Amino acid sequence: MTKQMKGYPAKFDREDDGRYSVFFLGSGMDGCIAYGDDIEDARRNAREALEAYLGYFSDRGSIMPEPEEILGDGIEYIALD
């Protein structure tokens, strides 16, 4: 049986203009952020941001941040395929 990764927690904040800001949460995830014109755009951009962010660690042979379980309003888990 393989362990299923839940994904990285991200906080989706709806801005006053209707757009979304996305901030990844957890140790080592500072600076992994994304934006979107609507929720679907924000989700798509969050996946791209996460892929690039984790790729940075991989390219340098650094230890990647581990996903953490964080609960709260506006939090979604983003996983890479």
N, CA, C and O of each residue as an XYZ file, in Angstrom:
324
protein
N       0.851     -1.184      0.000
C       0.000      0.000      0.000
C       0.894      1.243      0.000
O       1.844      1.321      0.778
N       0.597      2.203     -0.859
C       1.380      3.425     -0.924
C       0.730      4.527     -0.095
O      -0.490      4.593      0.055
N       1.584      5.377      0.432
C       1.098      6.503      1.211
C       0.592      7.576      0.251
O       1.303      7.971     -0.673
N      -0.616      8.039      0.464
C      -1.205      9.044     -0.407
C      -0.899     10.433      0.150
O      -1.224     10.738      1.298
N      -0.273     11.267     -0.675
C       0.038     12.621     -0.243
C      -1.214     13.478     -0.338
O      -1.893     13.503     -1.365
N      -1.503     14.167      0.734
C      -2.677     15.028      0.777
C      -2.440     16.316     -0.002
O      -3.370     16.866     -0.593
N      -1.232     16.785     -0.006
C      -0.912     18.032     -0.687
C      -0.433     19.073      0.295
O      -0.377     18.836      1.502
N      -0.095     20.210     -0.230
C       0.408     21.327      0.572
C      -0.739     22.282      0.873
O      -1.504     22.628     -0.027
N      -0.873     22.716      2.136
C      -1.969     23.616      2.486
C      -1.727     25.025      1.939
O      -0.620     25.559      2.012
N      -2.777     25.600      1.398
C      -2.710     26.952      0.852
C      -3.944     27.727      1.312
O      -5.061     27.209      1.286
N      -3.732     28.951      1.723
C      -4.817     29.826      2.170
C      -5.247     30.694      1.002
O      -4.441     31.432      0.434
N      -6.526     30.600      0.645
C      -7.102     31.388     -0.445
C      -7.849     32.571      0.160
O      -8.828     32.395      0.885
N      -7.381     33.768     -0.143
C      -8.022     34.988      0.350
C      -8.656     35.737     -0.810
O      -7.990     36.065     -1.791
N      -9.953     36.004     -0.686
C     -10.637     36.801     -1.711
C     -10.417     38.277     -1.385
O     -10.719     38.739     -0.284
N      -9.891     38.993     -2.352
C      -9.603     40.412     -2.184
C     -10.859     41.241     -2.464
O     -11.839     40.730     -3.006
N     -10.820     42.508     -2.094
C     -11.970     43.403     -2.278
C     -12.392     43.523     -3.740
O     -13.568     43.741     -4.034
N     -11.431     43.379     -4.658
C     -11.752     43.506     -6.082
C     -12.238     42.196     -6.701
O     -12.487     42.134     -7.905
N     -12.375     41.139     -5.874
C     -12.863     39.857     -6.357
C     -11.780     38.885     -6.769
O     -12.062     37.710     -7.003
N     -10.557     39.348     -6.861
C      -9.442     38.467     -7.203
C      -9.026     37.682     -5.959
O      -9.481     37.967     -4.851
N      -8.159     36.694     -6.159
C      -7.702     35.842     -5.059
C      -6.188     35.906     -4.900
O      -5.440     35.955     -5.876
N      -5.765     35.906     -3.650
C      -4.366     35.734     -3.278
C      -4.249     34.376     -2.627
O      -5.132     33.971     -1.870
N      -3.160     33.659     -2.913
C      -2.951     32.319     -2.368
C      -1.588     32.291     -1.681
O      -0.569     32.635     -2.281
N      -1.585     31.877     -0.420
C      -0.368     31.798      0.367
C      -0.210     30.369      0.877
O      -1.071     29.868      1.600
N       0.889     29.712      0.503
C       1.144     28.365      1.001
C       1.621     28.453      2.442
O       2.384     29.346      2.810
N       1.154     27.506      3.247
C       1.418     27.503      4.676
C       2.300     26.331      5.067
O       2.325     25.306      4.386
N       3.015     26.486      6.154
C       3.848     25.414      6.689
C       5.315     25.800      6.671
O       5.718     26.784      6.052
N       6.092     24.997      7.365
C       7.531     25.241      7.464
C       8.179     25.180      6.088
O       7.964     24.235      5.330
N       8.958     26.177      5.780
C       9.690     26.217      4.519
C       8.890     26.688      3.322
O       9.401     26.685      2.202
N       7.652     27.090      3.529
C       6.810     27.490      2.403
C       6.680     29.003      2.256
O       5.945     29.482      1.393
N       7.389     29.756      3.094
C       7.360     31.218      2.971
C       7.779     31.626      1.571
O       8.781     31.131      1.054
N       7.049     32.495      0.971
C       7.392     32.984     -0.354
C       6.730     32.235     -1.490
O       6.839     32.655     -2.642
N       6.048     31.140     -1.203
C       5.325     30.430     -2.256
C       3.910     31.001     -2.282
O       3.060     30.642     -1.467
N       3.681     31.892     -3.232
C       2.400     32.592     -3.331
C       1.923     32.603     -4.780
O       2.700     32.401     -5.713
N       0.643     32.841     -4.939
C       0.052     32.919     -6.276
C      -1.148     33.855     -6.213
O      -1.618     34.226     -5.137
N      -1.623     34.220     -7.380
C      -2.785     35.108     -7.489
C      -3.660     34.610     -8.625
O      -3.200     33.871     -9.497
N      -4.911     35.013     -8.613
C      -5.798     34.655     -9.708
C      -6.966     35.614     -9.815
O      -7.392     36.210     -8.825
N      -7.484     35.759    -11.041
C      -8.632     36.640    -11.277
C      -9.914     36.071    -10.696
O     -10.823     36.818    -10.334
N      -9.991     34.728    -10.604
C     -11.129     34.055     -9.976
C     -10.582     32.815     -9.278
O      -9.381     32.552     -9.343
N     -11.440     32.051     -8.614
C     -10.972     30.918     -7.818
C     -10.298     29.846     -8.679
O      -9.298     29.266     -8.258
N     -10.820     29.579     -9.855
C     -10.206     28.564    -10.723
C      -8.837     29.017    -11.228
O      -7.898     28.223    -11.296
N      -8.732     30.284    -11.577
C      -7.453     30.842    -12.005
C      -6.446     30.784    -10.855
O      -5.273     30.474    -11.064
N      -6.909     31.082     -9.650
C      -6.034     31.043     -8.473
C      -5.561     29.619     -8.197
O      -4.394     29.417     -7.862
N      -6.437     28.635     -8.329
C      -6.051     27.229     -8.123
C      -5.014     26.785     -9.154
O      -4.026     26.129     -8.822
N      -5.257     27.150    -10.388
C      -4.327     26.794    -11.476
C      -2.959     27.447    -11.227
O      -1.922     26.793    -11.345
N      -2.967     28.714    -10.889
C      -1.719     29.428    -10.643
C      -1.020     28.917     -9.386
O       0.209     28.914     -9.318
N      -1.799     28.484     -8.387
C      -1.211     27.927     -7.167
C      -0.459     26.639     -7.474
O       0.629     26.418     -6.943
N      -1.026     25.785     -8.328
C      -0.338     24.553     -8.720
C       0.979     24.869     -9.435
O       2.005     24.239     -9.178
N       0.932     25.844    -10.327
C       2.150     26.234    -11.051
C       3.197     26.800    -10.096
O       4.383     26.488    -10.213
N       2.759     27.633     -9.152
C       3.685     28.214     -8.184
C       4.310     27.124     -7.317
O       5.510     27.157     -7.047
N       3.504     26.163     -6.882
C       4.013     25.073     -6.060
C       5.024     24.236     -6.840
O       6.072     23.871     -6.308
N       4.714     23.936     -8.087
C       5.637     23.164     -8.917
C       6.977     23.883     -9.066
O       8.032     23.261     -8.939
N       6.940     25.168     -9.330
C       8.173     25.949     -9.469
C       8.936     26.030     -8.152
O      10.161     25.915     -8.123
N       8.199     26.228     -7.066
C       8.827     26.360     -5.747
C       9.537     25.067     -5.346
O      10.688     25.096     -4.911
N       8.852     23.941     -5.492
C       9.463     22.659     -5.147
C      10.576     22.297     -6.125
O      11.554     21.652     -5.747
N      10.428     22.712     -7.378
C      11.478     22.493     -8.365
C      12.770     23.191     -7.999
O      13.857     22.689     -8.284
N      12.653     24.349     -7.369
C      13.826     25.096     -6.902
C      14.640     24.239     -5.932
O      15.864     24.169     -6.040
N      13.959     23.590     -4.988
C      14.650     22.736     -4.024
C      15.259     21.521     -4.716
O      16.399     21.147     -4.440
N      14.503     20.917     -5.603
C      14.949     19.724     -6.305
C      16.177     20.013     -7.161
O      17.132     19.237     -7.160
N      16.155     21.116     -7.883
C      17.264     21.479     -8.771
C      18.566     21.681     -8.012
O      19.646     21.464     -8.561
N      18.469     22.092     -6.764
C      19.654     22.354     -5.954
C      20.031     21.189     -5.052
O      21.006     21.263     -4.305
N      19.257     20.117     -5.123
C      19.527     18.963     -4.280
C      19.233     19.224     -2.815
O      19.759     18.540     -1.938
N      18.393     20.215     -2.552
C      18.037     20.570     -1.178
C      16.859     19.733     -0.700
O      16.107     19.179     -1.502
N      16.713     19.649      0.593
C      15.583     18.941      1.180
C      14.325     19.776      0.976
O      14.274     20.949      1.346
N      13.317     19.154      0.383
C      12.057     19.858      0.124
C      11.220     19.941      1.397
O      11.246     19.034      2.230
N      10.481     21.034      1.538
C       9.566     21.125      2.675
C       8.527     20.004      2.610
O       8.058     19.642      1.531
N       8.181     19.471      3.756
C       7.164     18.432      3.845
C       5.792     19.076      4.003
O       5.664     20.097      4.679
N       4.768     18.494      3.390
C       3.412     19.008      3.592
C       3.008     18.846      5.055
O       3.365     17.862      5.702
N       2.271     19.806      5.559
C       1.774     19.769      6.930
C       0.259     19.832      6.904
O      -0.339     20.350      5.961
N      -0.348     19.303      7.939
C      -1.797     19.408      8.053
C      -2.121     20.693      8.803
O      -1.775     20.856      9.973
N      -2.786     21.591      8.109
C      -3.209     22.873      8.683
C      -4.671     23.056      8.309
O      -5.039     22.964      7.137
N      -5.487     23.311      9.293
C      -6.919     23.461      9.074
C      -7.343     24.904      9.290
O      -6.706     25.639     10.045
N      -8.412     25.305      8.633
C      -8.957     26.644      8.817
C      -9.778     27.083      7.627
O      -9.792     26.424      6.587
N     -10.452     28.184      7.784
C     -11.269     28.737      6.709
C     -10.391     29.144      5.533
O      -9.335     29.751      5.710
N     -10.838     28.803      4.341
C     -10.163     29.213      3.119
C      -8.940     28.386      2.784
O      -8.219     28.717      1.843
N      -8.680     27.304      3.536
C      -7.508     26.484      3.267
C      -7.888     25.311      2.373
O      -8.843     24.583      2.642
N      -7.121     25.150      1.313
C      -7.258     24.019      0.401
C      -5.901     23.363      0.304
O      -4.873     24.000      0.531
N      -5.900     22.094     -0.033
C      -4.656     21.357     -0.205
C      -4.373     21.200     -1.692
O      -5.220     20.741     -2.459
N      -3.158     21.591     -2.084
C      -2.736     21.541     -3.470
C      -1.693     20.442     -3.613
O      -0.678     20.445     -2.916
N      -1.946     19.505     -4.517
C      -0.997     18.419     -4.775
C      -0.610     18.454     -6.245
O      -1.390     18.854     -7.110
N       0.598     18.028     -6.494
C       1.074     17.921     -7.870
C       0.804     16.510     -8.354
O       0.903     15.556     -7.583
N       0.468     16.374     -9.612
C       0.174     15.048    -10.184
C       1.433     14.237    -10.348
O       1.378     13.099    -10.813
